[in-house]
Amino acid sequence: MFGLILLVGVTILFLTGLLSYASYNPDLSRINDETPDKDLLGFYLFSWPTSPYWLYRVTQGVHVTLGIVLVPVLLAKLWSVVPLLFSWPPVRSASHAVERLSLLLLVGGALFEFATGILNVQLHYIFPGSFYTLHFYGAWVFIGAFVVHVSFRLTRALRAVTTRRDEAERPSDLADPAAPAAPADRAYLSAPSAGDRAARLVAPRPAPPTLSRRGAVGLVGAGSGVLLLVTVGQSVGGWFRRTALLAPHGQDPGTGPNGFQINKTAAALGIRTSDTGPAWRLTVRGGGRQTVLTLDELRALPQHESALPIACVEGWSTTDQRWRGVRIVDLAALVGLGPDAPHVRVDSVQRGGAFASAVLRDNQVRDRRSLLALRVNGAVLSHDHGYPARIIVPGAPGVHNTKWVTRLTFGEPV
């Protein structure tokens, strides 16, 4: 039962993980995807759409929330198969050797992916490198072992959950027919054929059980339910955010127009007041032309509004905020680029580090909801929210909604 739950859950995790990878538009620029030597593993899916505008919020929210909810199921599954890790002889045939190797990669890969994912959600970066790169390669190792393992075990798992209980508990199936029969509330988790004793998940002479199978399933289900309740609020937002006790962004972000979640503060990234003060300028390049705008000149351009959320890779998201600023496609027009404006590189005043720059695809540039925002919810952007100007694009990962923007470069090689 636990295995079948993981079969469905892990498949959803892998698919939503691929969607998360696609949302970065990895083929567009090395800036968006710095994974080294990815080759075929970094195959490109499709241009990430801007509609529906909540797409990334949903897919990444499902990815993170489901991953945390599945932790009790994963631990229970590993606990239940511990006896098989010590079966003897350790290798009985070539196919069994392949299965054992896949099991090593499966267990190691699962623990690695879940551990790094949870640490990333908690903003606890203790990785020996980039989380993005480690999680990317770990996912492929894990999913490869997962496919091999499922091909060996799916038939047995289906037989185990469809076998009648009385058939699964026949005394003739016991390793020692003389041993006492198991209590009525104990059911074996598999019904192997004769001679396949290594597939059993019970000892030859089991002690009286301390927990029934239903009790075990109920305990694991309760654990997953509790984790759901204290996690999902960071993705749902609104009142439910108060229940996100395990989310680092579940705390009250304050009140007022700028009172919604942020990922990194200006202070944490070394953004100085002088970087965004009166001397700040926005440089727009493209088509062999360049223009430089002050903040007052930017405010004098036609202003537009968009109601969009911010959704981040850690699984948290805001509700829709009312952004006001200049359309990105209108900024492209300042350097002679029309409604068919190309991709744009966005640079921040942030000094180095991950995501100080991002590249937006042409469909994101041309979407009339995509703004260089100057205000939010009727107020000037706060310093932590990207004052004096930040990007806001429908459906884009939060890290591509660059803050403290200082340069836009349209159409040049990236």
C-alpha positions as CSV (number, residue, x, y, z in Angstrom):
1,M,0.0,0.0,0.0
2,F,2.8,2.4,0.9
3,G,4.6,1.5,-2.3
4,L,1.6,2.2,-4.5
5,I,1.0,5.6,-2.7
6,L,4.6,6.5,-3.5
7,L,4.3,5.3,-7.0
8,V,1.6,7.9,-7.7
9,G,3.1,10.5,-5.5
10,V,6.6,10.3,-6.8
11,T,5.3,10.4,-10.4
12,I,3.5,13.6,-9.6
13,L,6.6,15.0,-7.9
14,F,8.8,14.2,-10.9
15,L,6.3,15.7,-13.4
16,T,5.9,18.9,-11.4
17,G,9.6,19.0,-11.0
18,L,10.0,18.9,-14.8
19,L,7.5,21.8,-15.1
20,S,9.5,23.8,-12.6
21,Y,12.6,23.2,-14.7
22,A,10.8,24.3,-17.8
23,S,9.5,27.5,-16.1
24,Y,13.1,28.8,-15.9
25,N,13.3,28.7,-19.7
26,P,16.6,26.8,-19.4
27,D,17.4,26.8,-23.1
28,L,17.2,30.6,-23.3
29,S,20.4,31.5,-21.4
30,R,23.1,30.2,-19.2
31,I,22.0,32.9,-16.8
32,N,18.7,31.0,-16.3
33,D,20.2,27.6,-16.0
34,E,23.8,27.1,-14.8
35,T,23.7,23.3,-14.6
36,P,27.0,22.0,-16.0
37,D,27.2,19.2,-18.5
38,K,23.5,18.4,-18.4
39,D,23.4,17.3,-22.1
40,L,20.4,15.1,-22.7
41,L,19.2,15.3,-19.1
42,G,18.5,19.0,-19.7
43,F,16.1,18.4,-22.6
44,Y,13.9,21.4,-23.2
45,L,10.1,21.0,-22.8
46,F,8.4,24.0,-24.1
47,S,8.3,27.8,-23.8
48,W,6.8,28.6,-20.4
49,P,3.4,30.3,-20.9
50,T,2.1,33.4,-19.2
51,S,-1.4,32.1,-19.0
52,P,-2.9,31.0,-16.8
53,Y,-1.0,33.5,-14.6
54,W,-1.3,31.2,-11.6
55,L,0.3,28.1,-13.3
56,Y,3.6,28.2,-11.5
57,R,2.0,29.0,-8.2
58,V,-0.1,25.8,-8.5
59,T,2.6,23.4,-10.0
60,Q,5.3,24.4,-7.5
61,G,2.9,24.5,-4.6
62,V,1.9,21.0,-5.4
63,H,5.5,19.9,-5.8
64,V,6.6,21.2,-2.4
65,T,3.5,20.4,-0.4
66,L,3.2,16.9,-1.8
67,G,6.9,16.2,-1.2
68,I,6.5,17.1,2.5
69,V,3.3,15.2,2.9
70,L,4.9,12.1,1.5
71,V,7.7,12.1,4.1
72,P,5.9,9.8,6.6
73,V,4.9,7.4,3.8
74,L,8.5,7.2,2.6
75,L,9.9,6.6,6.1
76,A,7.2,3.9,6.8
77,K,8.0,2.2,3.5
78,L,11.7,2.1,4.3
79,W,11.0,0.8,7.8
80,S,8.8,-2.0,6.4
81,V,11.4,-3.3,4.0
82,V,14.4,-3.1,6.3
83,P,14.5,-7.0,6.7
84,L,14.9,-7.4,3.0
85,L,18.1,-5.4,3.1
86,F,19.7,-8.2,5.1
87,S,18.3,-11.2,3.0
88,W,20.8,-14.0,2.3
89,P,22.4,-14.7,-0.1
90,P,22.6,-11.0,-1.0
91,V,22.6,-11.8,-4.7
92,R,20.8,-14.8,-6.2
93,S,20.8,-14.0,-9.9
94,A,21.7,-11.3,-12.5
95,S,18.3,-9.8,-12.4
96,H,18.4,-9.9,-8.6
97,A,21.7,-8.1,-8.7
98,V,20.2,-5.3,-10.9
99,E,17.3,-5.0,-8.5
100,R,19.5,-4.7,-5.5
101,L,21.6,-2.0,-7.2
102,S,18.5,-0.1,-8.1
103,L,17.4,-0.4,-4.5
104,L,20.6,1.2,-3.3
105,L,20.2,4.1,-5.8
106,L,16.5,4.3,-5.0
107,V,16.8,4.6,-1.2
108,G,19.9,6.9,-1.4
109,G,18.3,9.0,-4.1
110,A,15.0,9.3,-2.2
111,L,16.6,10.4,1.0
112,F,18.9,12.9,-0.9
113,E,16.0,14.5,-2.8
114,F,13.7,14.7,0.1
115,A,16.4,16.0,2.4
116,T,17.7,18.7,0.0
117,G,14.2,19.7,-0.9
118,I,13.1,20.2,2.7
119,L,16.3,22.1,3.5
120,N,15.8,24.4,0.6
121,V,12.2,25.1,1.7
122,Q,13.5,26.0,5.1
123,L,16.2,28.2,3.5
124,H,18.9,26.2,5.3
125,Y,21.6,26.1,2.6
126,I,24.2,23.6,3.8
127,F,24.7,22.0,0.4
128,P,28.2,21.5,-1.0
129,G,27.2,23.5,-4.0
130,S,24.2,24.8,-5.7
131,F,20.8,23.3,-4.6
132,Y,19.5,23.7,-8.1
133,T,22.3,21.6,-9.6
134,L,22.4,19.0,-6.8
135,H,18.6,18.6,-6.9
136,F,18.6,18.3,-10.7
137,Y,21.1,15.5,-10.9
138,G,19.7,13.8,-7.8
139,A,16.3,13.7,-9.4
140,W,17.6,11.9,-12.4
141,V,19.5,9.3,-10.4
142,F,16.4,8.7,-8.2
143,I,13.9,8.5,-11.1
144,G,16.1,6.1,-13.0
145,A,16.3,3.7,-10.0
146,F,12.6,4.3,-9.4
147,V,11.6,3.1,-12.9
148,V,13.8,0.0,-12.6
149,H,12.4,-0.8,-9.1
150,V,8.8,-0.4,-10.2
151,S,9.3,-2.7,-13.2
152,F,10.4,-5.4,-10.8
153,R,7.9,-4.8,-8.1
154,L,4.6,-3.5,-9.6
155,T,3.0,-6.9,-10.3
156,R,3.9,-8.1,-6.8
157,A,2.5,-4.9,-5.2
158,L,-0.8,-5.1,-7.1
159,R,-1.1,-8.8,-6.1
160,A,-0.4,-7.9,-2.5
161,V,-3.2,-5.3,-2.2
162,T,-5.7,-7.4,-4.2
163,T,-5.2,-10.8,-2.5
164,R,-7.9,-11.7,-0.1
165,R,-6.9,-11.4,3.5
166,D,-7.7,-15.0,4.4
167,E,-5.5,-16.2,1.5
168,A,-2.6,-13.9,2.5
169,E,-2.7,-15.4,6.0
170,R,-2.8,-19.1,5.2
171,P,-0.7,-21.2,7.6
172,S,0.9,-22.9,4.6
173,D,2.5,-19.6,3.6
174,L,4.4,-19.4,6.9
175,A,8.1,-20.2,7.0
176,D,7.5,-22.5,9.9
177,P,4.1,-24.3,9.7
178,A,4.4,-25.2,13.4
179,A,4.7,-21.6,14.5
180,P,1.6,-19.9,16.1
181,A,-0.7,-18.3,13.7
182,A,-0.5,-14.5,13.5
183,P,-3.4,-12.6,15.3
184,A,-6.4,-11.8,13.2
185,D,-5.6,-8.1,12.9
186,R,-2.2,-8.8,11.3
187,A,-2.1,-9.2,7.6
188,Y,1.0,-9.8,5.6
189,L,2.0,-7.1,3.2
190,S,2.7,-9.5,0.4
191,A,1.6,-13.0,-0.7
192,P,4.7,-14.5,-2.4
193,S,4.7,-17.8,-4.2
194,A,6.4,-20.8,-2.7
195,G,10.1,-20.5,-2.6
196,D,10.1,-16.7,-2.7
197,R,10.6,-16.4,1.0
198,A,12.9,-13.4,0.6
199,A,9.9,-11.3,-0.4
200,R,8.2,-11.7,3.0
201,L,8.0,-8.6,5.2
202,V,7.5,-10.7,8.4
203,A,9.9,-12.7,10.5
204,P,9.7,-16.6,10.4
205,R,8.4,-16.6,14.0
206,P,6.9,-13.1,14.5
207,A,6.3,-11.8,18.0
208,P,2.8,-10.6,18.8
209,P,2.2,-7.3,16.9
210,T,2.1,-4.0,18.7
211,L,0.2,-2.4,15.8
212,S,-2.2,-3.7,13.2
213,R,-1.8,-3.0,9.6
214,R,-4.7,-0.6,9.7
215,G,-3.2,1.1,12.7
216,A,0.1,1.5,10.9
217,V,-1.7,3.0,7.8
218,G,-3.7,5.2,10.1
219,L,-0.6,6.5,12.0
220,V,1.2,7.3,8.7
221,G,-1.9,8.9,7.3
222,A,-2.3,11.1,10.4
223,G,1.3,12.2,10.2
224,S,0.9,13.2,6.5
225,G,-2.3,15.0,7.4
226,V,-0.6,17.0,10.1
227,L,2.2,18.0,7.7
228,L,-0.4,19.0,5.1
229,L,-2.1,21.3,7.6
230,V,1.1,23.0,8.7
231,T,2.5,23.4,5.2
232,V,-0.2,24.0,2.6
233,G,-1.0,27.5,3.9
234,Q,2.2,29.0,2.5
235,S,0.9,28.1,-1.0
236,V,-2.8,28.8,-0.5
237,G,-2.2,32.2,1.1
238,G,-4.8,34.4,2.7
239,W,-6.1,33.3,6.1
240,F,-4.6,29.8,5.7
241,R,-1.1,31.2,5.8
242,R,-1.5,31.3,9.6
243,T,-1.4,27.5,9.6
244,A,1.9,27.3,7.8
245,L,3.8,26.7,11.0
246,L,6.8,24.9,9.3
247,A,7.2,27.4,6.5
248,P,9.8,30.1,7.0
249,H,7.6,32.4,5.1
250,G,4.5,31.5,7.1
251,Q,5.1,34.3,9.6
252,D,3.2,37.6,9.5
253,P,5.0,39.8,7.0
254,G,3.5,43.0,8.4
255,T,0.6,45.2,7.4
256,G,0.1,47.8,4.8
257,P,0.4,47.8,1.0
258,N,3.9,46.1,1.2
259,G,2.8,43.6,3.8
260,F,3.3,40.4,1.9
261,Q,6.0,37.8,1.7
262,I,9.5,38.3,0.5
263,N,12.3,35.8,-0.1
264,K,15.5,37.9,0.4
265,T,15.7,41.3,2.1
266,A,17.7,44.1,0.7
267,A,20.1,44.0,3.7
268,A,20.7,40.2,3.2
269,L,21.8,40.9,-0.4
270,G,23.9,43.9,0.4
271,I,21.7,46.4,-1.4
272,R,22.7,49.9,-0.2
273,T,20.6,52.9,0.0
274,S,23.0,54.7,-2.4
275,D,22.3,51.9,-5.0
276,T,18.6,52.9,-5.2
277,G,18.8,56.6,-4.2
278,P,18.6,59.8,-6.4
279,A,21.5,58.6,-8.5
280,W,19.7,55.5,-9.7
281,R,19.1,55.2,-13.4
282,L,17.4,52.6,-15.7
283,T,19.3,51.8,-18.8
284,V,17.3,50.4,-21.7
285,R,19.2,48.8,-24.6
286,G,18.2,47.1,-27.8
287,G,18.3,47.3,-31.6
288,G,21.5,49.2,-31.5
289,R,20.0,52.0,-29.4
290,Q,20.1,53.0,-25.8
291,T,18.2,55.3,-23.5
292,V,18.7,56.1,-19.9
293,L,15.8,57.1,-17.6
294,T,15.6,58.7,-14.2
295,L,12.9,57.6,-11.8
296,D,10.9,60.7,-12.5
297,E,11.1,60.1,-16.3
298,L,10.0,56.5,-15.7
299,R,7.0,57.6,-13.7
300,A,6.1,60.1,-16.5
301,L,5.6,57.2,-18.9
302,P,2.1,55.6,-19.3
303,Q,1.4,53.5,-16.2
304,H,-0.6,50.3,-16.2
305,E,-1.9,47.9,-13.6
306,S,-1.7,44.1,-13.2
307,A,-3.1,41.8,-10.4
308,L,-0.5,39.1,-10.1
309,P,0.9,36.9,-7.3
310,I,4.6,36.1,-6.6
311,A,5.4,32.3,-6.4
312,C,8.8,30.9,-5.4
313,V,10.6,27.7,-5.8
314,E,10.4,27.1,-2.0
315,G,6.6,26.5,-2.5
316,W,5.4,29.8,-0.9
317,S,3.3,32.3,-2.8
318,T,1.4,35.5,-2.2
319,T,-2.1,36.2,-3.1
320,D,-2.7,38.5,-6.1
321,Q,-1.2,42.0,-5.5
322,R,-2.1,45.1,-7.5
323,W,1.1,46.2,-9.3
324,R,1.4,49.5,-11.2
325,G,4.2,50.5,-13.6
326,V,5.4,50.6,-17.2
327,R,4.8,47.7,-19.5
328,I,8.0,45.9,-20.5
329,V,6.9,46.0,-24.2
330,D,6.5,49.8,-23.9
331,L,10.1,50.0,-22.7
332,A,11.2,48.0,-25.7
333,A,9.5,50.6,-27.9
334,L,11.8,53.3,-26.4
335,V,14.7,51.7,-28.3
336,G,12.7,51.2,-31.5
337,L,11.4,47.7,-30.9
338,G,7.8,47.1,-31.8
339,P,5.1,44.8,-30.5
340,D,7.1,41.8,-31.6
341,A,9.8,42.7,-29.1
342,P,12.4,39.9,-28.5
343,H,13.7,38.4,-25.2
344,V,15.2,40.7,-22.6
345,R,18.0,40.4,-20.1
346,V,17.1,42.0,-16.8
347,D,20.0,43.1,-14.5
348,S,19.7,44.1,-10.8
349,V,21.9,46.4,-8.8
350,Q,22.5,43.2,-6.7
351,R,26.3,42.5,-6.6
352,G,26.7,38.9,-7.8
353,G,25.2,35.9,-6.3
354,A,22.4,33.7,-7.7
355,F,19.7,35.4,-9.8
356,A,21.2,38.9,-9.8
357,S,20.1,38.7,-13.5
358,A,17.4,36.8,-15.4
359,V,16.4,36.4,-19.1
360,L,12.7,36.7,-20.0
361,R,11.3,35.0,-23.1
362,D,9.7,37.0,-25.9
363,N,6.2,35.8,-25.0
364,Q,6.8,37.1,-21.4
365,V,8.0,40.5,-22.8
366,R,5.0,40.9,-25.0
367,D,2.4,40.0,-22.5
368,R,0.6,43.2,-21.6
369,R,0.5,42.3,-17.9
370,S,4.3,42.1,-17.7
371,L,5.5,45.3,-15.9
372,L,8.5,47.1,-14.6
373,A,6.5,47.8,-11.4
374,L,7.0,51.1,-9.5
375,R,4.1,50.7,-7.1
376,V,2.1,47.9,-5.4
377,N,-1.3,48.1,-3.8
378,G,-1.4,51.9,-4.3
379,A,2.0,52.5,-2.6
380,V,5.6,53.0,-3.6
381,L,7.6,49.7,-3.5
382,S,9.4,49.2,-0.2
383,H,13.1,48.7,-0.2
384,D,12.7,44.9,0.4
385,H,10.2,44.6,-2.4
386,G,12.6,46.1,-4.9
387,Y,12.4,49.9,-4.8
388,P,12.6,51.7,-7.1
389,A,11.6,49.2,-9.8
390,R,11.1,45.5,-10.1
391,I,9.9,43.0,-12.7
392,I,6.5,41.3,-12.4
393,V,5.6,38.7,-15.0
394,P,2.5,36.4,-15.1
395,G,3.4,32.8,-14.4
396,A,7.1,33.3,-13.9
397,P,9.1,31.9,-10.9
398,G,9.7,34.5,-8.2
399,V,13.4,34.6,-8.9
400,H,12.7,35.9,-12.4
401,N,10.6,38.8,-11.0
402,T,13.9,40.6,-10.5
403,K,14.1,43.4,-7.9
404,W,16.1,46.6,-7.9
405,V,16.3,46.6,-11.7
406,T,18.9,48.8,-13.3
407,R,19.2,47.6,-16.9
408,L,17.1,46.0,-19.6
409,T,18.8,44.6,-22.6
410,F,16.5,43.5,-25.5
411,G,17.4,41.0,-28.2
412,E,21.2,40.8,-27.7
413,P,22.9,37.3,-27.4
414,V,22.7,35.9,-23.9
